[in-house]
Amino acid sequence: MAKVKYAYKDEDKSRTARASATQLKISPKHAVEICREIRGMEVEKARKYLEEVINMERPVAFKRYNRKVGHRRGLTGWASGRYPVKAATHILKVLENAEANAEYKGLDTEKLRIIHISSHRGPVIRGWIPRAFGRATPFNTPTTHVQIVLGEA
């Protein structure tokens, strides 16, 4: 497996904490939309937002990947959205891991803000489904890499 580097270069590593997860079995498109939504937020607000998405109380606006996406109530300034529960659950775990890393480094967890969050496509896990008359249909699973860098505000 190749080493995945961070897309963000730390200027002062003593004031930042980071965490990453590789080859998550979540949709890369959903991960991109969630990352765009919580980028720059404080950690507590981001956690609350992701928990509301998981409980299907608040939708995520789909601004880039919005073909044939229905409208959702509660979105301001943008109509189309979804509730990507699986992706939000995995990103919340990475966010909690980054916060634990910040606490271990001695940073003030009340003042933490998401400086950098990104998601990149990972390798595709190839699969197939048997069909009638001896044929097969590809059934592939996309994977995603997620990176989070937290810093004191």
C-alpha positions as CSV (number, residue, x, y, z in Angstrom):
1,M,0.0,0.0,0.0
2,A,1.3,3.4,-0.9
3,K,1.9,6.1,1.7
4,V,-0.7,8.8,1.6
5,K,0.7,12.3,2.4
6,Y,-1.2,15.2,3.8
7,A,-2.4,17.8,1.3
8,Y,-1.8,20.5,3.9
9,K,1.7,21.7,4.9
10,D,1.9,22.7,8.6
11,E,3.7,25.9,9.4
12,D,3.7,25.4,13.1
13,K,3.2,21.8,14.1
14,S,3.0,22.6,17.8
15,R,-0.3,24.5,17.3
16,T,-2.0,21.9,15.0
17,A,-3.3,18.4,15.3
18,R,-4.1,16.1,12.5
19,A,-5.8,12.8,11.7
20,S,-6.5,10.8,8.6
21,A,-8.3,7.7,7.5
22,T,-7.5,5.8,4.3
23,Q,-9.5,3.5,2.2
24,L,-12.9,4.2,3.9
25,K,-15.7,2.4,2.1
26,I,-17.8,5.5,1.6
27,S,-18.8,7.5,-1.5
28,P,-16.1,10.0,-2.5
29,K,-18.8,12.4,-3.8
30,H,-20.6,12.4,-0.4
31,A,-17.3,12.9,1.4
32,V,-16.5,15.9,-0.8
33,E,-19.8,17.6,0.0
34,I,-19.6,17.0,3.7
35,C,-16.0,18.2,3.8
36,R,-17.0,21.4,2.0
37,E,-19.8,22.0,4.4
38,I,-17.7,21.7,7.6
39,R,-14.5,23.3,6.4
40,G,-13.6,26.2,8.7
41,M,-16.1,25.3,11.4
42,E,-15.3,25.0,15.1
43,V,-15.0,21.4,16.2
44,E,-18.1,21.5,18.5
45,K,-20.2,23.0,15.7
46,A,-18.9,20.5,13.2
47,R,-19.6,17.6,15.6
48,K,-23.2,18.9,16.2
49,Y,-23.7,19.3,12.4
50,L,-22.5,15.7,11.7
51,E,-24.7,14.2,14.4
52,E,-27.7,16.0,13.0
53,V,-26.9,14.6,9.5
54,I,-26.6,11.1,11.0
55,N,-30.0,11.5,12.7
56,M,-31.4,12.8,9.4
57,E,-32.4,16.1,11.0
58,R,-30.3,18.4,8.8
59,P,-29.4,17.8,5.1
60,V,-26.1,18.4,3.4
61,A,-26.3,20.7,0.5
62,F,-25.1,19.0,-2.7
63,K,-23.5,21.8,-4.7
64,R,-21.1,20.0,-7.0
65,Y,-22.6,16.5,-7.4
66,N,-26.3,17.5,-7.7
67,R,-27.6,15.8,-10.8
68,K,-31.1,14.4,-10.1
69,V,-30.8,15.2,-6.4
70,G,-34.1,16.2,-4.8
71,H,-34.7,19.3,-2.8
72,R,-34.6,19.1,1.0
73,R,-36.3,21.2,3.6
74,G,-34.0,23.3,5.8
75,L,-31.4,24.4,3.3
76,T,-30.9,28.1,2.9
77,G,-29.4,29.4,-0.3
78,W,-29.3,26.0,-2.0
79,A,-32.2,23.6,-2.6
80,S,-30.7,20.2,-3.5
81,G,-29.3,18.0,-0.8
82,R,-29.2,14.6,0.8
83,Y,-28.5,12.8,4.1
84,P,-25.2,11.0,3.7
85,V,-25.4,9.0,6.9
86,K,-22.6,6.5,6.3
87,A,-20.1,9.1,5.1
88,A,-21.0,11.5,8.0
89,T,-20.4,8.7,10.5
90,H,-16.9,7.9,9.2
91,I,-15.9,11.6,9.0
92,L,-17.2,12.1,12.6
93,K,-14.9,9.3,13.8
94,V,-11.9,11.0,12.1
95,L,-12.8,14.3,13.6
96,E,-13.0,12.8,17.1
97,N,-9.6,11.2,16.5
98,A,-8.1,14.5,15.5
99,E,-9.6,16.2,18.6
100,A,-8.1,13.4,20.8
101,N,-4.7,14.0,19.1
102,A,-5.0,17.7,19.9
103,E,-5.8,17.0,23.5
104,Y,-2.8,14.7,23.7
105,K,-0.6,17.5,22.3
106,G,-1.9,19.9,25.0
107,L,-4.0,22.1,22.8
108,D,-7.1,23.9,24.1
109,T,-10.0,21.8,22.8
110,E,-12.5,24.6,23.3
111,K,-10.7,26.9,20.7
112,L,-10.1,24.2,18.0
113,R,-11.1,25.0,14.4
114,I,-11.0,22.9,11.3
115,I,-8.1,24.4,9.3
116,H,-8.0,21.8,6.6
117,I,-10.3,18.9,5.6
118,S,-10.1,17.1,2.4
119,S,-11.2,13.8,0.8
120,H,-9.6,12.1,-2.1
121,R,-10.6,9.0,-4.1
122,G,-8.9,5.8,-3.1
123,P,-8.4,2.6,-4.9
124,V,-11.5,0.8,-6.3
125,I,-12.3,-2.6,-4.9
126,R,-13.3,-4.7,-7.9
127,G,-16.2,-7.1,-7.6
128,W,-18.8,-8.7,-9.7
129,I,-22.4,-10.1,-9.5
130,P,-23.3,-13.3,-11.4
131,R,-26.1,-12.8,-13.9
132,A,-28.2,-15.0,-16.1
133,F,-26.8,-17.2,-18.9
134,G,-23.3,-17.3,-17.4
135,R,-22.6,-13.6,-17.6
136,A,-21.4,-11.2,-14.9
137,T,-21.9,-7.5,-14.1
138,P,-19.2,-5.4,-12.4
139,F,-20.0,-4.4,-8.8
140,N,-17.2,-2.1,-7.6
141,T,-16.8,-0.5,-4.3
142,P,-15.2,3.0,-4.2
143,T,-12.9,4.0,-1.3
144,T,-12.0,7.4,0.0
145,H,-9.1,9.0,1.9
146,V,-10.1,11.7,4.5
147,Q,-7.6,14.1,6.1
148,I,-8.4,16.6,8.9
149,V,-6.1,19.3,10.4
150,L,-7.2,21.2,13.5
151,G,-5.7,24.4,14.8
152,E,-6.3,26.8,17.7
153,A,-8.3,29.8,16.7
